[in-house]
């Protein structure tokens, strides 16, 4: 209980309990083996087969989150819920907003595929290079920002000649 502002009245706030969430809230639930999982449109599946002719990637609609999700079928992988399919990525913008099915998704799928990199090791090395490049870029920006902040103070602290002669001598010239 808390007192209201300036009135001395008491008020209470009930503690809300989280609602129970079913398994369908999980993005893995709507995998390609799930009965009722909506497939991507036929035009997009045709484009997807150009990128992945072996059919290891599939796109399904998540009706709870109202987003597309890309799944990858790993040979020899089995799970009681997704039956060999693993979630590769949720199809959404970085800020979490809806992203339609288009060439950007196909490019992202190809970028993560073994066809581009040859094997997992080369893909991992490419990710490491990209991470290091981003880290260096961020460090350079932080260093430049620190310099930009410090320079006015540094300039202010430099010895300046005010008026005639040196400010460190007792006589005037």
C-alpha positions in Angstrom: 0.0 0.0 0.0 1.2 3.5 -0.8 -0.1 6.9 0.1 -1.5 9.1 -2.7 0.3 12.3 -3.5 -0.7 15.1 -1.1 -4.1 13.6 -0.1 -3.1 11.0 2.5 -5.3 8.4 0.9 -4.2 4.8 0.6 -4.4 2.9 -2.6 -3.4 -0.6 -3.6 -2.1 -2.1 -6.8 -3.0 -5.8 -7.4 -0.2 -8.0 -8.4 -0.8 -9.3 -11.9 0.0 -12.9 -12.6 1.3 -13.8 -16.1 -1.1 -15.7 -18.3 -0.2 -19.3 -19.1 1.3 -19.5 -22.6 0.7 -22.6 -24.7 3.3 -24.3 -26.9 2.0 -22.6 -30.0 3.6 -19.3 -28.8 7.0 -20.8 -29.5 8.5 -19.9 -32.9 9.6 -23.6 -33.2 6.0 -24.8 -32.9 5.0 -23.8 -36.5 7.6 -26.0 -38.2 6.9 -27.5 -41.7 5.8 -30.9 -40.1 3.1 -29.2 -38.1 -0.4 -29.9 -39.4 -2.0 -26.5 -40.2 1.3 -24.6 -40.6 0.8 -22.3 -43.5 3.4 -22.5 -46.3 4.9 -19.6 -48.1 3.2 -18.5 -51.3 4.0 -20.6 -54.4 5.9 -17.8 -56.2 8.2 -17.5 -53.2 8.7 -21.2 -52.9 9.8 -21.3 -56.6 12.4 -18.6 -55.9 13.5 -20.4 -52.7 14.2 -23.6 -54.7 16.5 -21.6 -56.9 18.6 -20.7 -53.8 18.1 -24.1 -52.1 17.4 -26.8 -54.8 17.8 -29.6 -52.2 14.8 -28.5 -50.2 16.5 -28.2 -46.8 15.0 -24.7 -46.2 11.3 -24.1 -45.8 9.3 -21.0 -44.8 6.2 -21.1 -42.6 3.7 -18.6 -41.2 3.5 -18.1 -37.4 -0.2 -17.0 -36.8 0.5 -16.0 -33.2 3.3 -13.5 -33.9 2.1 -12.9 -37.5 5.6 -13.3 -38.9 7.2 -15.7 -41.4 9.9 -18.1 -40.1 12.6 -19.9 -42.0 13.3 -23.5 -41.0 16.2 -25.8 -41.9 16.0 -29.6 -42.1 19.1 -31.1 -40.7 19.7 -34.7 -41.8 19.8 -37.1 -38.8 18.3 -34.6 -36.4 15.1 -35.5 -34.6 13.1 -33.8 -31.9 9.7 -34.7 -30.6 8.3 -31.2 -31.5 9.9 -30.2 -34.7 10.8 -33.6 -36.2 14.1 -32.7 -37.8 13.4 -29.1 -38.5 15.3 -26.3 -36.7 14.4 -22.6 -36.7 16.9 -20.9 -38.9 15.6 -17.3 -38.6 12.5 -15.3 -37.9 11.7 -13.1 -40.9 11.5 -9.7 -39.4 13.3 -6.4 -39.5 16.0 -5.8 -36.8 13.5 -3.6 -34.8 11.0 -6.6 -34.8 8.6 -5.2 -37.3 7.0 -7.2 -40.1 9.2 -8.0 -43.1 7.6 -9.3 -46.3 8.9 -12.3 -48.2 11.2 -10.9 -50.9 14.8 -11.0 -52.3 16.3 -9.7 -49.0 15.3 -13.0 -47.3 16.6 -15.0 -50.2 19.9 -13.1 -50.0 20.1 -13.7 -46.2 19.4 -17.5 -46.7 22.0 -17.7 -49.4 24.5 -15.8 -47.2 24.1 -18.4 -44.5 24.2 -21.4 -46.9 26.9 -23.9 -47.4 26.8 -23.3 -51.1 28.3 -19.8 -50.7 30.9 -20.7 -48.1 31.7 -24.3 -48.9 31.6 -25.4 -45.3 30.8 -24.3 -41.8 34.3 -23.4 -40.9 34.6 -20.8 -43.7 31.1 -19.4 -42.7 32.2 -19.1 -39.1 35.4 -17.3 -40.1 33.4 -14.9 -42.2 31.2 -14.2 -39.2 34.3 -13.6 -37.1 35.7 -11.2 -39.6 32.4 -9.3 -39.8 32.2 -9.1 -36.0 35.8 -7.9 -35.7 35.2 -5.2 -38.4 32.1 -4.0 -36.5 34.0 -4.0 -33.2 36.8 -1.9 -34.8 34.3 0.5 -36.3 32.6 1.0 -32.9 36.0 1.4 -31.1 37.0 4.0 -33.7 33.8 5.9 -33.2 34.2 5.9 -29.4 37.8 7.1 -29.7 36.8 9.9 -32.0 33.9 10.9 -29.8 36.3 11.0 -26.8 38.7 13.2 -28.8 35.9 15.5 -29.8 34.8 15.9 -26.2 38.3 16.4 -24.9 39.7 18.9 -27.5 37.9 22.0 -26.3 39.2 21.5 -22.7 42.7 20.8 -24.1 42.6 24.0 -26.1 41.4 25.9 -23.1 44.2 24.6 -20.9 47.0 25.7 -23.3 49.2 28.6 -22.4 48.0 31.7 -24.2 49.6 35.1 -24.5 47.2 37.6 -23.0 47.9 41.3 -23.9 51.6 42.4 -24.1 54.5 40.2 -23.1 54.5 36.8 -21.5 52.0 36.0 -18.8 54.7 34.2 -16.8 57.1 37.1 -16.3 56.8 40.0 -13.8 57.7 42.8 -16.2 55.8 44.4 -19.0 57.5 45.0 -22.3 
